[in-house]
Amino acid sequence: MVTGCLPSHTQAGPRRSIDGQLRISHETVFAALRLAAMKREREPSSKAYRQDRFENTERAAKETIEAEQRARREKTKRLKELRLSQQGAKDPATK
């Protein structure tokens, strides 16, 4: 009997399967994900920061809505002018 040797199923780190491919346990994967999450920079969580971000989002939404409304009014105006010019070309008696 050999002392001091661990069975293959208790060895730490990646193992190789019978076909020679590398096997990584799910514990290793989850540990790596947890470590990556801990190293990642976090957003400030202060109330002022959240309020500022909310206000910026609200302002951007308002500006987008106003731009869409402006574009819609301009399109309506152009279509109306086009329709009037086409009607004027069809009816020369009104000139």
Secondary structure, 3 states (H helix, E strand, C coil): CCCCCCCHHHCCCCEECCCCCEECCHHHHHHHHHHHHHHCCCCCCCHHHHHHHHHHHHHHHHHHHHHHHHHHHHHHHHHHHHHHHHHHHHCHHHC
